[in-house]
Structures are given as C-alpha cells and as structure tokens.
Amino acid sequence: MPENNTENPWVEGVKTLALSAVLAFGVRTFVAEARYIPSESMLPTLKINDRLLIEKIGYRFTTPERGDIVVFSPTPALESQGYSDAFIKRVIGLPGETIEVRGGVVFVDGEALSEKYIADEADYDFGPATVPENQYLVLGDNRNNSYDSHYWGFLPRENIIGRAAVRFWPLDRVSLIDDPSYPTNP
C-alpha cells in the first residue's frame, strides 16, 4: 500500500502561522523594530509622526558614538516619574568625557561641539559634569523643548534599545538617518 505523505492542510496552516510568529518576534526582539516620533524634541532632524526603523544588532558588537540617535527605555529616574514609553535622543557625551552647556554651546572636554542639526542653541546651562562609565549624556536636537539628560541625568548603556537607522515614513522624507560629522570648533 503506498504511503500518504500529505499532511492535513489545517495542520500545515497552523505550523506556517506559528513559524511566522516566531520569526516576527525574533526579528522585532533582536534585529530591528519600527518606532514613531511622538514629540517635537528631535526637531528639525525628526518630525512628529516620522516612522523609523530602529537597528538593534550593531550595539551588540560596538558602542554608541557621539551623534548616534538612540532609542532607549526609561532610566530609573524617569521610571520614578511615571514614564514607561521609550525615548529617542542624540548621544552627545561619551563615558569619561566632561560635558558642559554654557552660552548656548555644548563643550566636550573643554572643546566646543559643532552642531549643525539643532533647532536653536540651548537657553540653559548644564555642568560641567563627567559622564560615568557605561553611561551616556543624551540631548534632543530641539534643545529648549526636550526632556533629556540635562533634566534627568545620564543614560545607562543597558537601557539603549537600538539606533535609529532609516526613516520610512512619510514617503517624501524616506532616508537613512546619517550621523553628521562632529568636528569641534577651532
């Protein structure tokens, strides 16, 4: 009697759906995920309702660099204030660096940082403060309308979810999220 290797179509369908769910969960958890911009804190770089692809693999092999736009879960200081949603900000201060904001200018170890991407110069002073090991200072590009490190402190490395890599919506603004070069002013 010939052997029938045909599986029930319902069983095949359930297996396919299960495999798809496992793969989708794996990609979202370990590789990349989509996020949207809910506020004006990153203007002019990112606008409200921009949709971004957040790349999660790179920081498993490298460390965040100045200029990276990162998505992160709330720090303990933010959680204690009732925040639970992820934040998005630009990495400005790296571990061991001394950061100061005065006269609208960010200084890294005493050197002025050239920032062509900000909405306006900061109308506040901060520091000088040295960034602790395994932590970062992050600021929004819309310095005067951003709830960032100058309010709540440093960002622990383990809170970083990933790096903004691609803007995929709206269609007329589809682009890579390139890190600008960060020369210090002479």
PLY file of the C-alpha trace (Angstrom):
ply
format ascii 1.0
element vertex 186
property float x
property float y
property float z
element edge 185
property int vertex1
property int vertex2
end_header
0.00 0.00 0.00
1.52 3.42 -0.96
2.38 5.77 1.85
0.46 9.05 2.04
2.85 11.89 2.95
0.27 14.64 2.56
-0.32 16.49 5.82
-3.66 17.92 6.77
-3.92 21.46 5.29
-5.09 22.80 8.65
-2.02 21.41 10.40
0.22 22.90 7.67
-1.51 26.27 8.09
-1.06 26.26 11.87
2.62 25.32 11.52
3.17 28.12 8.99
1.48 30.68 11.23
3.45 29.52 14.26
6.76 29.72 12.39
5.83 33.19 11.07
5.01 34.41 14.58
8.29 33.05 15.98
10.30 34.69 13.17
8.48 38.03 13.54
9.01 38.01 17.31
12.69 37.14 16.84
13.26 39.93 14.31
11.49 42.54 16.47
13.28 41.42 19.62
16.81 41.01 18.31
17.21 42.66 14.88
15.01 45.70 14.20
11.71 47.31 15.04
9.60 50.20 13.83
9.02 53.26 16.01
7.30 56.60 15.52
8.21 60.07 16.78
5.60 61.34 19.27
7.04 64.78 20.11
9.00 67.76 18.83
12.09 67.01 20.95
14.19 65.97 17.94
13.23 68.79 15.56
14.47 69.65 12.99
16.03 66.20 12.41
12.91 64.16 13.17
9.34 65.41 12.94
6.22 64.31 14.79
4.85 61.08 13.28
8.03 60.23 11.37
8.31 56.44 11.27
11.75 54.97 11.88
13.42 51.60 11.68
15.48 51.01 14.83
18.50 48.77 14.29
19.27 46.59 17.34
22.19 44.38 16.30
25.03 46.90 15.93
25.36 47.75 19.61
25.93 44.09 20.43
29.34 44.49 18.73
30.09 48.22 19.04
29.40 51.03 21.46
27.27 54.10 20.81
29.13 57.02 19.28
28.60 60.75 19.55
25.89 61.73 17.12
24.03 58.42 17.14
20.30 58.86 17.56
19.27 56.18 20.04
16.01 54.76 21.32
16.08 53.75 24.97
13.84 52.51 27.73
13.27 54.93 30.62
16.05 55.24 33.16
15.31 54.62 36.85
14.96 58.39 37.31
12.35 58.52 34.52
10.52 55.43 35.77
10.23 57.01 39.21
8.39 59.90 37.49
5.91 57.51 35.87
7.46 57.25 32.39
7.19 53.87 30.69
7.44 54.60 26.95
10.75 54.60 25.08
12.59 57.87 24.43
14.67 58.94 21.41
17.61 61.35 21.74
21.08 62.06 20.29
24.23 60.81 22.03
26.35 63.84 22.96
28.56 62.76 25.87
30.52 59.50 25.99
31.77 57.69 29.11
34.60 59.59 30.79
34.00 62.87 28.95
33.26 66.12 30.75
30.24 67.88 29.26
29.18 71.46 29.80
26.49 73.61 28.19
27.00 77.34 28.54
26.17 80.31 26.39
24.11 78.03 24.13
27.14 75.88 23.24
27.95 72.29 24.20
31.54 71.73 25.32
33.14 68.27 25.35
36.29 68.17 27.47
36.54 71.95 27.06
36.15 71.97 23.25
33.06 73.48 21.61
30.97 70.95 19.69
29.89 71.97 16.19
26.18 71.15 15.97
24.55 71.92 12.65
21.48 69.79 13.41
19.95 71.65 16.39
16.77 73.73 16.23
18.16 76.53 18.43
21.04 76.98 20.83
20.28 75.85 24.37
18.90 78.59 26.59
20.12 76.78 29.71
23.41 75.95 31.37
24.47 72.44 32.38
27.55 71.05 34.10
30.37 70.67 33.90
29.62 67.00 34.58
31.68 63.90 33.83
29.80 61.06 32.16
30.12 57.89 34.30
31.45 54.59 32.94
28.87 52.68 30.83
26.60 55.73 30.63
25.90 58.48 28.10
24.64 62.04 28.02
21.81 62.37 25.50
20.11 65.54 24.31
17.26 66.30 21.94
18.03 68.33 18.82
15.28 70.74 19.88
17.34 71.66 22.93
14.87 74.04 24.52
11.92 71.66 24.15
13.43 68.30 25.07
13.17 66.34 28.29
16.67 64.86 28.21
19.85 64.24 30.20
20.18 67.86 31.29
17.00 67.27 33.36
17.14 63.64 34.48
20.79 62.61 34.30
22.85 60.09 32.40
21.61 57.19 30.27
22.84 53.73 31.36
24.16 51.65 28.45
21.81 48.77 29.29
18.77 50.98 28.64
19.67 51.53 24.99
17.34 49.55 22.70
18.96 50.48 19.40
19.99 53.14 16.88
17.67 55.00 14.51
18.74 53.78 11.07
16.05 54.58 8.47
13.09 56.94 8.20
10.49 55.07 6.16
7.51 57.41 6.55
6.34 59.83 5.30
7.28 58.74 1.81
8.57 62.18 0.77
11.12 62.03 3.64
12.34 58.43 3.28
16.05 58.45 4.12
18.88 56.91 6.06
19.44 58.54 9.43
23.03 59.57 8.80
25.24 60.65 11.65
26.69 64.07 10.90
30.37 64.57 11.39
31.20 66.13 14.74
34.27 68.28 14.41
34.95 70.57 17.34
35.22 74.26 16.65
38.79 75.58 16.49
0 1
1 2
2 3
3 4
4 5
5 6
6 7
7 8
8 9
9 10
10 11
11 12
12 13
13 14
14 15
15 16
16 17
17 18
18 19
19 20
20 21
21 22
22 23
23 24
24 25
25 26
26 27
27 28
28 29
29 30
30 31
31 32
32 33
33 34
34 35
35 36
36 37
37 38
38 39
39 40
40 41
41 42
42 43
43 44
44 45
45 46
46 47
47 48
48 49
49 50
50 51
51 52
52 53
53 54
54 55
55 56
56 57
57 58
58 59
59 60
60 61
61 62
62 63
63 64
64 65
65 66
66 67
67 68
68 69
69 70
70 71
71 72
72 73
73 74
74 75
75 76
76 77
77 78
78 79
79 80
80 81
81 82
82 83
83 84
84 85
85 86
86 87
87 88
88 89
89 90
90 91
91 92
92 93
93 94
94 95
95 96
96 97
97 98
98 99
99 100
100 101
101 102
102 103
103 104
104 105
105 106
106 107
107 108
108 109
109 110
110 111
111 112
112 113
113 114
114 115
115 116
116 117
117 118
118 119
119 120
120 121
121 122
122 123
123 124
124 125
125 126
126 127
127 128
128 129
129 130
130 131
131 132
132 133
133 134
134 135
135 136
136 137
137 138
138 139
139 140
140 141
141 142
142 143
143 144
144 145
145 146
146 147
147 148
148 149
149 150
150 151
151 152
152 153
153 154
154 155
155 156
156 157
157 158
158 159
159 160
160 161
161 162
162 163
163 164
164 165
165 166
166 167
167 168
168 169
169 170
170 171
171 172
172 173
173 174
174 175
175 176
176 177
177 178
178 179
179 180
180 181
181 182
182 183
183 184
184 185
